[in-house]
Structure formats: C-alpha cells, structure tokens
Amino acid sequence: MSQEHCDACRKMQDTIRKHEEILTQLIHFVGNNHERIILMEKDVKSTRYQHLIS
C-alpha cells in the first residue's frame, strides 16, 4: 500500500474515533438527563401554542 493510502486510512480512523467519543458522551448525557429532557420537552409543547390561546 502507498503511504498516501495509509495516511488516509489513519485520518479516517482518527475521525471515527472522535465520532465514537462524541457519541459516547452524548449517550451518557442523555442517559443521565433523560428525565429532565422529557420534562423540558413537555414544557415546550405545553407553552408552544399559548400565544394562540391568549
């Protein structure tokens, strides 16, 4: 394999690792905050149309 190909593979592997780290952090964040996120979503839905009612 050429050096360029190896460099390209290495860059792709680095990118994949970074994406895996970001996804892992996101999964942990959602797992730790899912109840709060659900409450926030319910609050947004309940206030979304308040301007039409008033």
BELQUI-V732117 format. One record per pair of residues at least 6 apart in sequence whose C-alpha atoms are under 8 Angstrom apart, sorted by the first residue. I is the first residue (numbers start at 1). J is the second residue. Records with the same first field share a line. If there is no record, write none. Layout:
I: J ; J
//
This chain:
30: 37
//
